[in-house]
């Protein structure tokens, strides 16, 4: 979030974020050029080697940007204009696999061509090699690593992408996400980059892993009752209480205070489909089914949001997730 401060320093005005689509910002024409000229947008010092790399055997694909980090690792950068765009992770993995065998000797022609095209600098092979090796800070460096890193860059990431990224990182694949948010300020557009791994939109993945581990763990909670049953039977929530959908939301869902879309009322019932009444349509749902429906309806393409643990997303008036309320109660000795 960005605020504009008046000249007298007496007033702060919130500047609303925009979208690349809404601001007529294009992937190759604009975003790629910004990153190419200022790779620090990605959160680190990188040496851009080439862009729109398409010299893959038996493939017409184009790698948006290929760079080198200070440790001698190739960095595959995949840019996306639309946060709802899918398969960015798969594309980047494929590109990383295809450049994994690159050596300095193979890269030099592409690097010299890039410097000539964009900076009108004619580098000899020796000069190009020197620039590459001098950029790398490791004294033990002899050749480029065969394990390229991956950076995904977009204005947002779907849960499908973030789930995959976190799983890959857990599997020792160096892949990260950089979120860039555009703001319209007068006649200028300001972009704010942020490294977001682990990112807020990926909480569902972490939630699902936590729930899975708790189910597997041999503990006093291995036969844990459903969250709503714990809450209602122990009067931790009561019929008529209002709950709010505002914790760990996907990237495309933005909580709005007072919007009936994000509010529901506890019914006090213990059935699996009637725990809450949605303020928007007056119908009854389970907390997970209602959260799932809202996430799907608000997705730009109405995509299935996957597994949803509603008791994590819905919070009470104090902002505490329903799951946490039940867990805190179950942790008490008298609850066991």
C-alpha positions as CSV (number, residue, x, y, z in Angstrom):
1,X,0.0,0.0,0.0
2,X,1.3,3.5,-0.9
3,X,0.3,6.8,0.6
4,X,0.9,10.3,-0.8
5,X,1.9,12.9,1.8
6,X,0.9,16.5,1.2
7,X,3.5,19.2,0.9
8,X,2.8,20.5,4.4
9,X,3.2,17.0,5.7
10,X,-0.3,17.2,7.3
11,X,-2.3,14.8,5.2
12,X,-1.8,11.2,3.9
13,X,-3.8,10.1,1.0
14,X,-4.0,6.4,0.0
15,X,-3.1,5.6,-3.6
16,X,-5.1,2.7,-5.0
17,X,-3.2,0.0,-6.8
18,X,-4.0,-0.7,-10.4
19,X,-3.6,-3.7,-12.7
20,X,-1.4,-4.1,-15.7
21,X,-4.4,-4.8,-17.9
22,X,-6.3,-1.7,-16.5
23,X,-3.2,0.5,-17.0
24,X,-2.6,-0.8,-20.5
25,X,0.8,-2.3,-19.5
26,X,2.1,-5.1,-21.7
27,X,4.4,-8.0,-20.9
28,X,7.1,-7.6,-23.6
29,X,6.7,-4.0,-24.5
30,X,6.8,-2.7,-20.9
31,X,7.4,-5.2,-18.1
32,X,10.2,-7.0,-19.9
33,X,12.0,-3.7,-20.7
34,X,11.7,-2.5,-17.1
35,X,13.2,-5.6,-15.7
36,X,15.9,-5.8,-18.5
37,X,17.1,-2.2,-17.7
38,X,16.7,-2.6,-13.9
39,X,17.1,-6.2,-12.9
40,X,17.2,-5.1,-9.3
41,X,13.4,-5.0,-9.6
42,X,13.7,-8.8,-9.0
43,X,15.3,-8.1,-5.6
44,X,19.0,-8.8,-6.3
45,X,21.9,-7.9,-8.4
46,X,21.8,-9.8,-11.7
47,X,23.7,-9.6,-15.0
48,X,21.3,-9.9,-17.9
49,X,22.7,-12.2,-20.5
50,X,20.0,-12.1,-23.1
51,X,16.2,-11.7,-23.5
52,X,13.6,-13.5,-25.7
53,X,16.0,-16.5,-25.8
54,X,14.7,-18.9,-28.4
55,X,17.6,-21.1,-29.3
56,X,16.1,-24.3,-27.9
57,X,16.4,-27.5,-29.9
58,X,13.1,-28.7,-31.3
59,X,11.1,-25.9,-29.6
60,X,9.8,-22.5,-30.6
61,X,9.4,-21.3,-27.0
62,X,11.0,-18.0,-25.9
63,X,12.5,-17.6,-22.5
64,X,11.7,-14.0,-21.3
65,X,15.0,-13.2,-19.7
66,X,18.2,-15.1,-18.9
67,X,20.5,-13.7,-16.3
68,X,23.4,-14.6,-14.1
69,X,23.6,-14.1,-10.3
70,X,26.7,-13.3,-8.2
71,X,27.3,-16.9,-7.3
72,X,27.5,-18.1,-10.9
73,X,24.0,-19.5,-11.3
74,X,21.9,-19.0,-14.4
75,X,18.6,-17.3,-13.5
76,X,15.6,-18.1,-15.7
77,X,13.1,-15.2,-15.4
78,X,9.5,-15.8,-16.5
79,X,7.3,-12.7,-16.7
80,X,3.5,-12.7,-16.7
81,X,1.3,-9.7,-17.2
82,X,-1.9,-11.4,-15.9
83,X,-1.9,-12.8,-12.3
84,X,-4.4,-15.4,-13.5
85,X,-2.1,-16.7,-16.2
86,X,-1.4,-20.4,-15.6
87,X,1.5,-22.7,-16.3
88,X,4.2,-20.1,-15.6
89,X,5.8,-22.5,-13.3
90,X,5.8,-25.3,-15.8
91,X,7.2,-23.0,-18.5
92,X,10.0,-21.8,-16.3
93,X,10.9,-25.4,-15.2
94,X,11.1,-26.4,-18.8
95,X,13.3,-23.5,-19.7
96,X,15.6,-24.2,-16.7
97,X,16.0,-27.8,-17.8
98,X,16.8,-26.7,-21.4
99,X,19.5,-24.2,-20.3
100,X,21.0,-26.3,-17.6
101,X,23.8,-27.5,-19.9
102,X,24.8,-24.0,-20.9
103,X,28.5,-23.1,-20.4
104,X,30.2,-19.7,-20.5
105,X,31.5,-20.6,-24.0
106,X,27.9,-21.3,-25.2
107,X,26.6,-18.1,-23.6
108,X,29.2,-15.7,-24.9
109,X,27.7,-15.3,-28.5
110,X,24.2,-14.5,-27.0
111,X,25.7,-12.1,-24.5
112,X,27.7,-10.2,-27.1
113,X,24.7,-10.0,-29.4
114,X,22.6,-8.7,-26.5
115,X,25.1,-6.0,-25.6
116,X,25.4,-5.0,-29.2
117,X,21.7,-4.7,-29.8
118,X,20.7,-2.8,-26.6
119,X,23.9,-0.9,-25.7
120,X,25.6,-0.6,-29.1
121,X,28.7,-2.1,-27.5
122,X,30.9,-4.5,-29.6
123,X,32.5,-6.9,-27.2
124,X,35.2,-9.3,-28.1
125,X,34.9,-12.9,-26.9
126,X,37.7,-12.1,-24.3
127,X,35.9,-9.0,-23.0
128,X,32.6,-10.8,-22.8
129,X,34.2,-13.6,-20.8
130,X,35.8,-11.1,-18.5
131,X,32.6,-9.3,-17.8
132,X,30.8,-12.5,-17.0
133,X,33.5,-13.9,-14.7
134,X,34.2,-10.5,-13.0
135,X,30.5,-10.2,-12.2
136,X,30.6,-13.5,-10.2
137,X,31.9,-12.9,-6.7
138,X,32.9,-16.5,-5.8
139,X,36.6,-17.1,-5.9
140,X,36.0,-20.8,-6.5
141,X,34.1,-20.2,-9.7
142,X,35.2,-22.1,-12.7
143,X,32.0,-22.8,-14.7
144,X,28.3,-21.9,-14.6
145,X,26.2,-24.1,-12.3
146,X,24.1,-26.8,-14.0
147,X,21.2,-26.0,-11.6
148,X,19.6,-22.8,-12.9
149,X,17.5,-20.7,-10.5
150,X,14.0,-19.6,-11.4
151,X,12.3,-16.3,-10.7
152,X,8.6,-15.9,-11.6
153,X,7.5,-12.2,-11.8
154,X,3.9,-11.1,-12.0
155,X,1.4,-8.8,-10.4
156,X,0.0,-11.8,-8.5
157,X,0.1,-15.6,-8.3
158,X,-2.7,-18.1,-8.2
159,X,-2.7,-20.8,-5.4
160,X,-1.9,-23.4,-8.1
161,X,1.4,-21.5,-8.8
162,X,2.3,-20.8,-5.2
163,X,1.5,-24.4,-4.1
164,X,3.9,-25.7,-6.8
165,X,6.6,-23.1,-6.0
166,X,6.6,-24.0,-2.3
167,X,6.7,-27.7,-3.0
168,X,9.6,-27.3,-5.4
169,X,11.5,-25.2,-2.9
170,X,10.9,-27.9,-0.3
171,X,12.4,-30.2,-2.9
172,X,15.6,-28.1,-3.1
173,X,14.7,-26.3,-6.4
174,X,15.6,-22.6,-6.2
175,X,12.5,-21.0,-7.4
176,X,10.9,-17.8,-6.1
177,X,8.1,-15.3,-6.9
178,X,8.4,-11.5,-7.2
179,X,5.1,-9.6,-7.1
180,X,5.1,-6.2,-8.8
181,X,2.2,-3.9,-8.1
182,X,1.5,-0.9,-10.4
183,X,0.1,2.4,-9.0
184,X,-1.1,5.4,-11.1
185,X,0.2,8.6,-9.6
186,X,-0.6,11.7,-11.6
187,X,0.8,11.1,-15.1
188,X,3.3,8.5,-13.8
189,X,3.0,4.9,-13.1
190,X,4.9,3.6,-10.0
191,X,5.6,-0.1,-9.6
192,X,6.4,-1.6,-6.2
193,X,8.3,-4.9,-6.3
194,X,8.1,-7.4,-3.4
195,X,9.6,-10.8,-3.0
196,X,6.7,-12.9,-1.8
197,X,8.0,-16.4,-1.1
198,X,6.8,-17.7,1.2
199,X,3.9,-15.4,0.2
200,X,0.6,-14.7,1.9
201,X,-1.4,-16.1,-1.0
202,X,0.3,-19.5,-0.4
203,X,-1.1,-19.9,3.1
204,X,-3.6,-22.4,1.9
205,X,-0.7,-24.7,0.9
206,X,0.9,-24.3,4.4
207,X,-2.5,-24.8,6.0
208,X,-3.1,-28.0,4.1
209,X,0.4,-29.3,5.0
210,X,-0.2,-28.5,8.7
211,X,-3.6,-30.2,8.7
212,X,-2.0,-33.2,7.0
213,X,0.8,-33.4,9.5
214,X,-1.7,-33.1,12.4
215,X,-3.7,-35.9,11.0
216,X,-0.7,-38.1,10.7
217,X,0.9,-37.1,14.1
218,X,0.2,-39.5,16.9
219,X,-1.2,-37.1,19.4
220,X,-4.2,-36.4,21.6
221,X,-5.8,-34.8,18.6
222,X,-5.7,-37.7,16.2
223,X,-9.5,-38.2,16.6
224,X,-10.1,-34.4,16.6
225,X,-13.8,-33.5,16.1
226,X,-14.8,-31.0,13.5
227,X,-14.0,-27.4,14.2
228,X,-17.6,-26.1,14.2
229,X,-18.7,-28.9,16.5
230,X,-15.9,-27.9,19.0
231,X,-16.8,-24.3,18.8
232,X,-20.6,-24.7,19.1
233,X,-20.7,-27.4,21.7
234,X,-18.3,-25.5,24.0
235,X,-20.0,-22.1,23.4
236,X,-16.8,-20.7,21.8
237,X,-19.2,-19.2,19.2
238,X,-22.9,-18.8,19.4
239,X,-25.8,-18.7,17.1
240,X,-26.1,-15.2,15.7
241,X,-22.3,-14.4,15.8
242,X,-21.0,-12.8,12.7
243,X,-17.8,-14.2,11.2
244,X,-15.6,-12.7,8.4
245,X,-13.8,-14.2,5.5
246,X,-10.5,-12.3,5.7
247,X,-7.6,-14.7,6.6
248,X,-5.1,-16.1,4.2
249,X,-7.1,-15.1,1.1
250,X,-6.0,-16.0,-2.5
251,X,-4.3,-13.2,-4.5
252,X,-7.4,-12.4,-6.5
253,X,-9.7,-12.0,-3.4
254,X,-9.6,-8.7,-1.6
255,X,-11.6,-8.3,1.6
256,X,-13.9,-5.3,1.7
257,X,-15.2,-4.2,5.1
258,X,-19.0,-4.2,5.2
259,X,-19.3,-6.2,2.0
260,X,-21.9,-9.0,2.6
261,X,-19.8,-11.3,0.4
262,X,-17.3,-11.6,3.2
263,X,-19.7,-12.0,6.1
264,X,-21.7,-15.0,7.5
265,X,-23.7,-15.7,10.6
266,X,-23.3,-18.7,12.8
267,X,-26.5,-20.8,12.8
268,X,-25.7,-22.9,15.8
269,X,-26.5,-26.1,13.8
270,X,-24.2,-29.1,13.7
271,X,-25.0,-30.5,10.3
272,X,-22.2,-30.5,7.7
273,X,-24.0,-28.1,5.4
274,X,-25.7,-25.7,7.7
275,X,-23.1,-24.2,10.0
276,X,-23.3,-20.7,8.7
277,X,-25.8,-18.5,6.8
278,X,-24.2,-16.3,4.1
279,X,-25.2,-12.7,4.4
280,X,-25.2,-12.2,0.6
281,X,-27.9,-14.8,-0.3
282,X,-29.3,-15.9,3.0
283,X,-28.6,-19.6,2.3
284,X,-26.8,-22.0,4.7
285,X,-23.4,-23.6,4.0
286,X,-20.5,-25.3,5.7
287,X,-17.6,-22.8,6.3
288,X,-15.4,-24.6,3.8
289,X,-18.0,-24.9,1.1
290,X,-18.9,-21.2,1.4
291,X,-15.2,-20.1,1.3
292,X,-14.7,-22.4,-1.8
293,X,-17.7,-20.9,-3.6
294,X,-16.6,-17.3,-2.9
295,X,-13.0,-18.0,-4.1
296,X,-14.3,-19.6,-7.3
297,X,-16.8,-16.9,-8.0
298,X,-14.3,-14.1,-7.5
299,X,-11.6,-15.7,-9.7
300,X,-11.2,-13.9,-13.0
301,X,-11.8,-17.2,-14.8
302,X,-13.9,-18.8,-12.1
303,X,-11.3,-21.5,-11.7
304,X,-11.6,-24.2,-9.0
305,X,-9.5,-22.9,-6.0
306,X,-8.7,-26.5,-4.9
307,X,-8.9,-27.7,-1.4
308,X,-10.1,-25.0,1.0
309,X,-10.0,-25.3,4.8
310,X,-12.8,-22.8,5.7
311,X,-12.1,-22.7,9.4
312,X,-8.7,-21.0,8.6
313,X,-10.2,-18.4,6.4
314,X,-13.2,-17.4,8.5
315,X,-12.4,-15.3,11.6
316,X,-14.4,-14.0,14.6
317,X,-15.0,-10.4,15.4
318,X,-11.5,-10.3,17.0
319,X,-9.9,-11.5,13.8
320,X,-9.0,-14.9,15.2
321,X,-9.4,-17.8,12.8
322,X,-12.0,-20.3,13.8
323,X,-9.4,-23.1,13.6
324,X,-7.2,-21.3,16.1
325,X,-10.1,-20.8,18.6
326,X,-10.8,-24.6,18.5
327,X,-7.1,-25.5,18.8
328,X,-6.6,-23.3,21.8
329,X,-9.5,-24.9,23.5
330,X,-8.5,-28.4,22.7
331,X,-5.0,-27.7,24.0
332,X,-6.3,-27.2,27.5
333,X,-5.9,-30.2,29.8
334,X,-9.6,-30.1,30.8
335,X,-10.6,-30.4,27.1
336,X,-9.0,-33.9,26.9
